[in-house]
Amino acid sequence: MIRFDNISKRYPGGFEALNRATFYLPRGKLAYLTGHSGAGKSTLLKLVALIERPSRGQIFLDGVNLTNIPNRRIPRIRRNIGIIFQNHHLLYDRPVFDNVAMPLLIQGYRHREIGKRVRAALDQVGLLNKEKADPITLSGGEQQRVGIARAIVHKPALLLADEPTGNLDPVLSREIMALFARINQFGTTVLIASHDLDLIRQTGSPVIGLNKGRIACNGLQKDPPGRAS
């Protein structure tokens, strides 16, 4: 599903966030990105989501080479990606339902289909009874669940999460990680950036460890089947 082939990313000013990163995440798998603050985790996710572009190397998403994709094609590619942030970026002047519905409104879904999909997503994260609530009235864990529902409401093939439990206590963190595992069981490919090594070890999922922009450990294969390393 995701293939990085010797990817480097250098920002203006000379800071190299990634250096010759190579890995392959198969479709339907769940994996974690770990590493110190500034190791390159967020940059890697932004490259997959086409928020940033690599300085060198090639990125493939579901067989499509993203390296030279024109800007006009980016919205179409992002329709297959759900993104979750540590700071959930909810709209506090709108109820939970409207927050979750936002991606569907942007993509032009019909009203009846929006209602079905939003309620299905809220049910999946255990918040079906909160659709009319104001986000400000929810706990931190519930707000993060709203963010997850918004990310999966359009049924993306790939889910990216950047430190989704960074602001949560250990109990809520385990609940959120268990929720990602359930989403993955429905066939969604999931890639999660997290610094919580103890929690990651409990999941038993493969890990890509970053250190100063380099891949220090890789629990995934470097290349897809049938391609020589």
Secondary structure in CASP SS format (residue, H / E / C, confidence):
PFRMAT SS
TARGET T0000
AUTHOR 0000-0000-0000
METHOD secondary structure of the structure
MODEL  1
M C 1.00
I E 1.00
R E 1.00
F E 1.00
D E 1.00
N E 1.00
I E 1.00
S E 1.00
K E 1.00
R E 1.00
Y C 1.00
P C 1.00
G C 1.00
G C 1.00
F C 1.00
E E 1.00
A E 1.00
L E 1.00
N E 1.00
R E 1.00
A E 1.00
T E 1.00
F E 1.00
Y E 1.00
L E 1.00
P C 1.00
R C 1.00
G C 1.00
K C 1.00
L E 1.00
A E 1.00
Y E 1.00
L E 1.00
T E 1.00
G E 1.00
H C 1.00
S C 1.00
G C 1.00
A C 1.00
G C 1.00
K H 1.00
S H 1.00
T H 1.00
L H 1.00
L H 1.00
K H 1.00
L H 1.00
V H 1.00
A C 1.00
L C 1.00
I C 1.00
E C 1.00
R C 1.00
P C 1.00
S C 1.00
R E 1.00
G E 1.00
Q E 1.00
I E 1.00
F E 1.00
L E 1.00
D C 1.00
G C 1.00
V E 1.00
N E 1.00
L C 1.00
T C 1.00
N C 1.00
I C 1.00
P C 1.00
N H 1.00
R H 1.00
R H 1.00
I H 1.00
P H 1.00
R H 1.00
I H 1.00
R H 1.00
R C 1.00
N C 1.00
I E 1.00
G E 1.00
I E 1.00
I E 1.00
F C 1.00
Q C 1.00
N C 1.00
H C 1.00
H C 1.00
L C 1.00
L C 1.00
Y C 1.00
D C 1.00
R C 1.00
P C 1.00
V H 1.00
F H 1.00
D H 1.00
N H 1.00
V H 1.00
A H 1.00
M H 1.00
P H 1.00
L H 1.00
L H 1.00
I H 1.00
Q H 1.00
G C 1.00
Y C 1.00
R C 1.00
H H 1.00
R H 1.00
E H 1.00
I H 1.00
G H 1.00
K H 1.00
R H 1.00
V H 1.00
R H 1.00
A H 1.00
A H 1.00
L H 1.00
D H 1.00
Q H 1.00
V C 1.00
G C 1.00
L C 1.00
L H 1.00
N H 1.00
K H 1.00
E C 1.00
K C 1.00
A C 1.00
D C 1.00
P H 1.00
I H 1.00
T H 1.00
L C 1.00
S C 1.00
G H 1.00
G H 1.00
E H 1.00
Q H 1.00
Q H 1.00
R H 1.00
V H 1.00
G H 1.00
I H 1.00
A H 1.00
R H 1.00
A H 1.00
I H 1.00
V C 1.00
H C 1.00
K C 1.00
P C 1.00
A C 1.00
L E 1.00
L E 1.00
L E 1.00
A E 1.00
D E 1.00
E C 1.00
P C 1.00
T C 1.00
G C 1.00
N C 1.00
L C 1.00
D C 1.00
P H 1.00
V H 1.00
L H 1.00
S H 1.00
R H 1.00
E H 1.00
I H 1.00
M H 1.00
A H 1.00
L H 1.00
F H 1.00
A H 1.00
R H 1.00
I H 1.00
N H 1.00
Q H 1.00
F C 1.00
G C 1.00
T C 1.00
T E 1.00
V E 1.00
L E 1.00
I E 1.00
A E 1.00
S C 1.00
H C 1.00
D C 1.00
L H 1.00
D H 1.00
L H 1.00
I H 1.00
R H 1.00
Q H 1.00
T H 1.00
G C 1.00
S C 1.00
P C 1.00
V E 1.00
I E 1.00
G E 1.00
L E 1.00
N E 1.00
K C 1.00
G C 1.00
R E 1.00
I E 1.00
A E 1.00
C E 1.00
N E 1.00
G C 1.00
L C 1.00
Q C 1.00
K C 1.00
D C 1.00
P C 1.00
P C 1.00
G C 1.00
R C 1.00
A C 1.00
S C 1.00
END
